[in-house]
Amino acid sequence: MKVAVPKESLAGEKRVALIPDACAKLQKAGLDIVVQSGAGVESSHSDEAYQAAGASIESDARALLSGADIVVKVNPPGTDSSGLNEIEPLKDGAVLITFLDPLTEFDRIRKLADQKITAISMELVPRITRAQSMHALSSMANIAGYKAVILAANHLPRMFPMMMTAAGTISPARVFVIGAGVAGLQAIATAKRLGAVVSGYDVRPAVREQVESLGGKFVEMDLQTGGAEDKGGYAKEMGDEFLKKQREFMKRVVATQDVVITTAAIPGKKSPVLVTAEMVEGMPTGSVIIDLAAERGGNCELTQCDKIVVEHGVTIMGPSNLPASVPCHASQMYSRNIQTLLLHLVKEGAINLDREDEITAGCLVTTGGEVVHPRIRDLMQLPPLDPPADSGGEQAEEGAVTKEGDAT
């Protein structure tokens, strides 16, 4: 089976879906890896490094995609610099593994289904112990949380740690992290390592122990937080009355901070506004806000996605793709996620779509010309599908590929 690794077409993207080390390991599973020339250059992986690992190099993007059984990517398929639509060359039954934004980009999902592509979404890999090494959202959130603190330290007109010098004592910066998921916890840990006084908040009281284990102080807010977490471990959308009370508490906390890092996102929904313009006005001059939820509208009312805004003396940044700014390690981590998922799906050199398996069923979006993910079908207002008569071998042959392929 041929696994294609195209060069990412999204502007500013420097990651690559597979690094040379993964190529060598996947070949042992009977997969042939073909990499587009230059795909790994910006993540510090040359064409020669891929060839040394046993991969082939293809310079023509159309030939790469049309000959692939499996295509692995970082970003959803788009249009490359030559004007090539990355879905159009894919053959019937090819497997595409990538981030797909499936909860909102329904036109793309329809196109993949119409072209009989087996689409697997990295966002939908379930948060279970067995799938931890495949969970790309967690991998990329780790990097985003780390880099958010580095950005804040770079823009803050003061240092993070306390220093006792001959010229006097420098007090530490105060950092407040909103949202204690993977990104938030990494931000807390990184800010603490840099010497800041760190506090964190989350609507899920269960994360208090995690915040404190990293050296942060958990901010208590007298709010009813029952039902704030879904069965997948993600924060749920809360009502308007809850948000109103939350903002009243937040205003007092934010006013004392030098840095605020927000990470609160609801999958498939607009990000909740937690830091209002009034709160920003009350912050110390020179303070910094890093809004990691900017792509979905932002947790700060004044955030502009991918722009630096200065309001009331406060610098507000809303970067949408921080992992791409650390492309070497981001590619290393994402490649391991893809590699592990591929090895889970490939049995005896062929793709096996066992839809009784929780991991496979959780991230399989389209196959055999149908949208098969129940949640996506519901969001697209499609009627429920009858369960497959055989979720193992025969179903896999119809919905995936016959001999070659794998994607990410």
C-alpha positions as a printed NumPy array, in Angstrom:
array([[  0.   ,   0.   ,   0.   ],
       [  1.28 ,   3.446,  -0.938],
       [  1.152,   6.148,   1.743],
       [  1.485,   9.687,   0.362],
       [  2.867,  12.579,   2.413],
       [  2.107,  15.822,   0.541],
       [  3.59 ,  19.212,   1.291],
       [  1.099,  21.186,   3.371],
       [ -0.776,  23.796,   1.316],
       [ -2.006,  26.039,   4.154],
       [ -0.178,  29.369,   4.257],
       [  2.33 ,  29.505,   7.109],
       [  2.176,  25.768,   7.805],
       [  5.634,  24.301,   8.455],
       [  4.723,  20.89 ,   9.853],
       [  4.781,  17.6  ,   7.98 ],
       [  2.575,  14.589,   8.653],
       [  5.345,  11.956,   8.793],
       [  9.024,  12.348,   9.635],
       [ 11.761,  10.017,   8.311],
       [ 11.914,   7.966,  11.505],
       [  8.233,   7.028,  11.138],
       [  8.693,   6.105,   7.482],
       [ 11.224,   3.446,   8.37 ],
       [  8.902,   1.923,  10.977],
       [  5.836,   1.925,   8.739],
       [  7.68 ,   0.105,   5.978],
       [  8.083,  -2.839,   8.325],
       [  4.268,  -3.034,   8.364],
       [  4.228,  -3.409,   4.577],
       [  3.604,   0.226,   3.65 ],
       [  5.483,   2.125,   0.924],
       [  5.974,   5.799,   1.819],
       [  6.07 ,   8.44 ,  -0.928],
       [  6.878,  12.011,   0.133],
       [  6.39 ,  15.156,  -1.935],
       [  9.691,  16.884,  -2.564],
       [ 10.29 ,  19.604,   0.049],
       [  7.439,  18.476,   2.316],
       [  9.671,  18.205,   5.37 ],
       [ 12.183,  20.985,   4.718],
       [ 10.6  ,  23.579,   7.027],
       [ 10.442,  21.054,   9.867],
       [ 14.168,  20.261,   9.437],
       [ 13.697,  17.034,   7.411],
       [ 15.363,  16.97 ,   4.007],
       [ 14.407,  14.85 ,   0.994],
       [ 17.707,  13.012,   1.479],
       [ 16.724,  12.097,   5.051],
       [ 13.481,  10.556,   3.807],
       [ 15.317,   8.615,   1.108],
       [ 17.798,   7.334,   3.672],
       [ 14.806,   6.051,   5.675],
       [ 13.529,   4.155,   2.636],
       [ 10.87 ,   6.587,   1.392],
       [ 10.464,   7.649,  -2.237],
       [ 10.35 ,  11.291,  -3.349],
       [  7.765,  12.619,  -5.823],
       [  7.889,  16.189,  -7.095],
       [  4.476,  16.258,  -8.805],
       [  1.606,  16.765,  -6.33 ],
       [ -1.106,  15.402,  -8.648],
       [  0.849,  12.231,  -9.37 ],
       [  1.538,  11.797,  -5.656],
       [ -2.119,  12.08 ,  -4.659],
       [ -3.637,  10.119,  -7.546],
       [ -1.318,   7.174,  -6.967],
       [ -1.852,   6.938,  -3.223],
       [ -3.9  ,   4.387,  -1.331],
       [ -3.499,   6.426,   1.85 ],
       [ -2.838,  10.167,   2.157],
       [ -1.671,  11.587,   5.462],
       [ -1.801,  15.317,   6.138],
       [ -1.772,  17.83 ,   8.964],
       [ -4.383,  20.28 ,   7.674],
       [ -7.666,  19.647,   5.845],
       [ -7.322,  19.271,   2.076],
       [ -7.31 ,  22.621,   0.32 ],
       [ -5.812,  24.184,  -2.79 ],
       [ -2.031,  24.167,  -3.192],
       [  0.187,  26.899,  -4.652],
       [ -0.315,  25.556,  -8.182],
       [ -4.107,  25.749,  -7.879],
       [ -4.574,  21.999,  -7.416],
       [ -7.565,  21.003,  -5.277],
       [ -6.186,  18.274,  -3.011],
       [ -9.385,  16.198,  -2.968],
       [ -9.922,  16.044,  -6.72 ],
       [ -6.966,  13.725,  -7.631],
       [ -7.749,  11.146,  -4.919],
       [ -8.943,   7.829,  -6.299],
       [-12.136,   6.073,  -5.225],
       [-11.602,   4.2  ,  -1.989],
       [ -8.464,   6.099,  -1.012],
       [ -7.97 ,   6.745,   2.691],
       [ -7.392,  10.291,   3.943],
       [ -6.118,  10.816,   7.491],
       [ -5.818,  14.412,   8.662],
       [ -7.393,  17.143,  10.758],
       [-10.738,  17.755,   9.014],
       [-12.686,  20.214,  11.188],
       [-15.637,  17.836,  10.739],
       [-18.01 ,  19.498,  13.204],
       [-18.38 ,  22.601,  11.028],
       [-16.96 ,  22.053,   7.506],
       [-19.838,  20.022,   6.105],
       [-19.254,  20.912,   2.432],
       [-15.836,  19.285,   2.647],
       [-17.316,  16.183,   4.294],
       [-19.955,  15.91 ,   1.551],
       [-17.298,  16.186,  -1.144],
       [-15.211,  13.446,   0.455],
       [-18.248,  11.182,   0.711],
       [-19.326,  11.88 ,  -2.873],
       [-15.837,  10.91 ,  -4.073],
       [-15.979,   7.689,  -2.013],
       [-12.995,   8.684,   0.102],
       [-12.526,   6.964,   3.455],
       [-11.914,  10.037,   5.633],
       [-10.476,   9.692,   9.129],
       [-10.463,  12.781,  11.343],
       [ -7.634,  13.278,  13.823],
       [ -9.883,  15.574,  15.892],
       [-12.235,  12.687,  16.578],
       [ -9.741,  10.167,  17.945],
       [-11.383,   9.314,  21.289],
       [ -9.846,  10.422,  24.58 ],
       [ -9.322,   6.959,  25.98 ],
       [ -6.24 ,   5.321,  27.443],
       [ -5.79 ,   2.996,  24.477],
       [ -5.704,   5.931,  22.039],
       [ -3.437,   8.3  ,  23.969],
       [ -0.517,   7.842,  21.589],
       [ -2.815,   8.663,  18.635],
       [ -4.422,  11.743,  20.174],
       [ -3.099,  14.568,  18.008],
       [ -5.264,  17.238,  19.657],
       [ -3.403,  16.627,  22.912],
       [ -0.009,  16.626,  21.183],
       [ -0.619,  19.937,  19.466],
       [ -2.246,  21.477,  22.548],
       [  0.905,  20.696,  24.528],
       [  2.958,  22.704,  22.059],
       [  0.43 ,  25.555,  21.941],
       [  0.421,  25.863,  25.735],
       [  4.222,  25.98 ,  25.853],
       [  4.572,  28.492,  23.02 ],
       [  1.842,  30.75 ,  24.442],
       [  3.974,  31.338,  27.527],
       [  7.069,  32.01 ,  25.425],
       [  5.121,  34.587,  23.379],
       [  3.832,  36.229,  26.528],
       [  7.321,  36.403,  28.035],
       [  8.626,  37.948,  24.823],
       [  5.995,  40.706,  24.771],
       [  5.757,  41.421,  28.496],
       [  7.911,  44.474,  29.386],
       [  9.178,  42.728,  32.498],
       [ 10.82 ,  39.415,  33.394],
       [  8.975,  36.364,  34.655],
       [ 11.137,  35.264,  37.63 ],
       [ 11.866,  36.989,  40.903],
       [ 15.485,  38.192,  40.992],
       [ 17.499,  39.549,  43.884],
       [ 20.227,  41.755,  42.461],
       [ 22.597,  44.498,  43.588],
       [ 20.207,  46.918,  41.91 ],
       [ 17.29 ,  45.698,  43.974],
       [ 14.738,  42.894,  44.005],
       [ 12.595,  42.226,  40.953],
       [  9.172,  40.81 ,  41.77 ],
       [  7.892,  37.858,  39.707],
       [  5.3  ,  38.198,  36.976],
       [  1.762,  37.028,  37.716],
       [  0.299,  34.635,  35.164],
       [ -3.333,  33.515,  35.06 ],
       [ -4.308,  30.574,  32.85 ],
       [ -7.982,  30.116,  32.004],
       [ -8.808,  26.544,  31.073],
       [ -6.905,  23.58 ,  32.504],
       [ -6.993,  21.192,  29.589],
       [ -3.792,  19.986,  27.939],
       [ -2.819,  23.432,  26.624],
       [ -3.654,  25.163,  29.895],
       [ -1.747,  22.684,  32.042],
       [  1.302,  22.957,  29.802],
       [  1.069,  26.76 ,  30.015],
       [  0.92 ,  26.553,  33.821],
       [  3.948,  24.248,  33.916],
       [  5.971,  26.406,  31.509],
       [  5.175,  29.686,  33.267],
       [  6.104,  28.105,  36.597],
       [  9.429,  26.905,  35.175],
       [ 10.147,  30.472,  34.054],
       [  9.612,  31.665,  37.61 ],
       [  6.192,  33.313,  37.453],
       [  3.548,  33.217,  40.16 ],
       [  0.919,  31.118,  38.403],
       [ -2.783,  30.596,  38.971],
       [ -5.323,  28.642,  36.942],
       [ -9.056,  28.306,  36.573],
       [-11.4  ,  25.815,  34.938],
       [-15.137,  25.206,  35.154],
       [-14.332,  21.552,  35.896],
       [-13.446,  21.341,  39.601],
       [-11.881,  17.924,  39.034],
       [ -8.789,  19.539,  37.482],
       [ -7.852,  21.403,  40.675],
       [ -5.409,  18.695,  41.722],
       [ -3.696,  18.811,  38.34 ],
       [ -3.242,  22.597,  38.491],
       [ -1.794,  22.403,  41.997],
       [  0.506,  19.491,  41.102],
       [  2.208,  21.785,  38.575],
       [  2.78 ,  24.523,  41.12 ],
       [ -0.198,  26.678,  40.211],
       [ -2.852,  28.041,  42.537],
       [ -6.378,  26.975,  41.62 ],
       [ -8.708,  29.977,  41.588],
       [-11.947,  29.276,  43.415],
       [-15.163,  30.741,  42.035],
       [-18.449,  30.225,  43.847],
       [-20.303,  28.818,  40.857],
       [-22.464,  25.768,  40.247],
       [-20.276,  23.65 ,  37.961],
       [-22.278,  20.419,  37.827],
       [-22.351,  19.033,  34.283],
       [-19.406,  21.188,  33.158],
       [-17.604,  18.192,  31.658],
       [-18.769,  15.806,  28.934],
       [-18.078,  12.073,  28.872],
       [-15.017,  12.658,  26.682],
       [-13.381,  14.862,  29.308],
       [-13.947,  18.159,  27.473],
       [-15.577,  21.242,  28.959],
       [-19.215,  21.69 ,  27.956],
       [-20.914,  24.887,  26.866],
       [-22.5  ,  26.641,  29.848],
       [-25.559,  28.893,  29.959],
       [-25.713,  32.702,  29.83 ],
       [-26.441,  33.071,  33.564],
       [-23.398,  30.975,  34.434],
       [-21.19 ,  33.048,  32.104],
       [-22.483,  36.3  ,  33.614],
       [-21.564,  35.23 ,  37.148],
       [-18.262,  33.808,  35.941],
       [-17.29 ,  37.154,  34.404],
       [-18.029,  38.992,  37.652],
       [-15.551,  36.758,  39.483],
       [-13.085,  36.856,  36.592],
       [-12.962,  40.643,  36.545],
       [-11.44 ,  40.785,  40.027],
       [ -8.837,  38.127,  39.245],
       [ -7.782,  39.483,  35.843],
       [ -7.209,  42.979,  37.246],
       [ -4.218,  41.708,  39.259],
       [ -2.452,  39.803,  36.448],
       [  0.503,  40.628,  34.2  ],
       [ -0.278,  37.795,  31.771],
       [ -3.563,  36.073,  30.979],
       [ -3.561,  32.966,  28.786],
       [ -6.971,  31.716,  27.671],
       [ -7.55 ,  28.212,  26.322],
       [-11.296,  27.639,  26.731],
       [-12.761,  26.058,  23.602],
       [-15.927,  24.06 ,  22.977],
       [-15.549,  21.57 ,  20.069],
       [-17.605,  22.738,  17.101],
       [-18.879,  25.845,  18.931],
       [-17.942,  29.509,  19.171],
       [-15.438,  30.144,  21.951],
       [-17.017,  31.596,  25.123],
       [-16.102,  35.218,  25.867],
       [-14.512,  35.138,  29.31 ],
       [-12.402,  38.309,  29.262],
       [-14.459,  41.375,  28.39 ],
       [-13.246,  44.763,  27.163],
       [-14.018,  46.125,  30.63 ],
       [-11.701,  43.52 ,  32.193],
       [ -8.939,  44.433,  29.757],
       [ -9.266,  48.089,  30.7  ],
       [ -8.763,  47.155,  34.351],
       [ -5.488,  45.28 ,  33.753],
       [ -2.078,  46.845,  34.483],
       [ -0.473,  48.777,  31.634],
       [  1.922,  46.547,  29.719],
       [ -0.018,  43.36 ,  30.477],
       [ -0.318,  40.637,  27.834],
       [ -3.211,  38.376,  26.831],
       [ -2.565,  35.287,  24.703],
       [ -5.879,  33.946,  23.395],
       [ -5.534,  30.343,  22.208],
       [ -9.234,  30.203,  21.308],
       [ -8.923,  32.969,  18.698],
       [ -9.74 ,  30.746,  15.728],
       [-13.298,  30.238,  17.051],
       [-13.861,  33.871,  17.951],
       [-11.662,  34.119,  21.044],
       [-12.103,  34.074,  24.806],
       [-11.232,  37.772,  24.942],
       [-13.765,  40.207,  23.565],
       [-11.026,  42.264,  21.861],
       [ -9.101,  39.407,  20.247],
       [ -8.486,  39.506,  16.506],
       [ -7.355,  36.208,  15.027],
       [ -3.694,  36.195,  13.978],
       [ -3.258,  39.863,  14.872],
       [ -1.576,  41.774,  17.683],
       [ -3.929,  44.331,  19.174],
       [ -3.052,  46.92 ,  21.841],
       [ -6.032,  48.188,  23.843],
       [ -5.861,  50.222,  27.074],
       [ -2.107,  49.543,  27.183],
       [ -2.665,  45.762,  27.057],
       [ -1.211,  43.634,  24.248],
       [ -3.696,  41.03 ,  22.972],
       [ -2.545,  38.214,  20.683],
       [ -4.755,  35.621,  19.004],
       [ -2.492,  33.138,  17.194],
       [ -4.402,  30.434,  15.313],
       [ -1.635,  27.913,  14.618],
       [  1.041,  27.998,  17.305],
       [  2.193,  24.385,  16.757],
       [  3.384,  25.386,  13.266],
       [  5.808,  27.829,  14.924],
       [  7.608,  24.858,  16.524],
       [  7.622,  22.678,  13.392],
       [ 10.396,  20.235,  14.255],
       [  8.916,  18.89 ,  17.486],
       [  5.317,  19.444,  16.386],
       [  5.976,  17.247,  13.342],
       [  7.733,  14.673,  15.511],
       [  4.741,  14.409,  17.838],
       [  2.097,  14.47 ,  15.098],
       [  4.045,  11.893,  13.099],
       [  4.001,   9.55 ,  16.092],
       [  0.217,  10.032,  16.375],
       [ -0.219,   9.171,  12.686],
       [  2.197,   6.26 ,  12.827],
       [  0.392,   4.692,  15.786],
       [ -3.025,   5.154,  14.198],
       [ -1.826,   3.633,  10.928],
       [ -0.409,   0.604,  12.694],
       [ -3.752,   0.251,  14.485],
       [ -5.658,   0.309,  11.188],
       [ -3.335,  -1.76 ,   8.988],
       [ -3.623,  -5.519,   9.297],
       [ -1.49 ,  -7.777,   7.079],
       [ -0.667,  -4.946,   4.705],
       [ -4.257,  -3.714,   4.19 ],
       [ -6.612,  -1.271,   5.876],
       [ -9.102,  -2.949,   8.198],
       [-12.024,  -0.752,   9.214],
       [-13.308,  -2.613,  12.249],
       [-16.244,  -0.415,  13.152],
       [-16.79 ,  -2.37 ,  16.364],
       [-13.47 ,  -0.943,  17.548],
       [-13.943,   2.213,  19.624],
       [-10.955,   4.013,  18.113],
       [-11.797,   3.271,  14.493],
       [-15.497,   4.041,  14.894],
       [-14.712,   7.211,  16.802],
       [-12.653,   8.877,  14.065],
       [-14.122,   7.387,  10.859],
       [-16.16 ,  10.115,   9.136],
       [-16.852,   8.888,   5.599],
       [-16.475,   5.579,   3.758],
       [-18.13 ,   3.838,   0.821],
       [-19.827,   7.033,  -0.34 ],
       [-21.566,   7.702,   2.991],
       [-21.057,   9.926,   6.008],
       [-20.893,   7.218,   8.671],
       [-20.056,   9.091,  11.879],
       [-23.336,   9.348,  13.875],
       [-22.582,  12.744,  15.407],
       [-21.563,  14.263,  12.067],
       [-24.658,  12.813,  10.377],
       [-26.804,  14.364,  13.078],
       [-25.135,  17.778,  12.673],
       [-25.585,  17.525,   8.902],
       [-29.258,  16.609,   9.455],
       [-28.858,  13.252,   7.738],
       [-31.011,  10.276,   8.777],
       [-29.347,   7.578,  10.928],
       [-27.67 ,   4.723,   9.087],
       [-28.481,   1.104,   9.715],
       [-25.577,  -0.614,  11.511],
       [-23.235,  -2.466,   9.139],
       [-24.055,  -6.157,   8.804],
       [-20.37 ,  -7.005,   9.179],
       [-18.148,  -4.395,  10.795],
       [-15.   ,  -6.352,  10.102],
       [-13.458,  -7.739,   6.935],
       [-16.137,  -7.295,   4.23 ],
       [-17.107,  -3.835,   5.417],
       [-13.475,  -2.795,   5.47 ],
       [-12.967,  -3.921,   1.884],
       [-15.964,  -1.922,   0.689],
       [-15.165,   1.234,   2.63 ],
       [-11.41 ,   1.506,   2.436],
       [ -8.814,   0.208,   0.015],
       [ -8.112,  -3.199,  -1.413],
       [ -4.342,  -3.343,  -1.391],
       [ -2.574,  -0.105,  -0.682],
       [ -3.111,   2.94 ,   1.398],
       [ -3.047,   4.761,   4.626],
       [ -3.437,   8.361,   5.435],
       [ -3.187,  11.133,   7.972]])
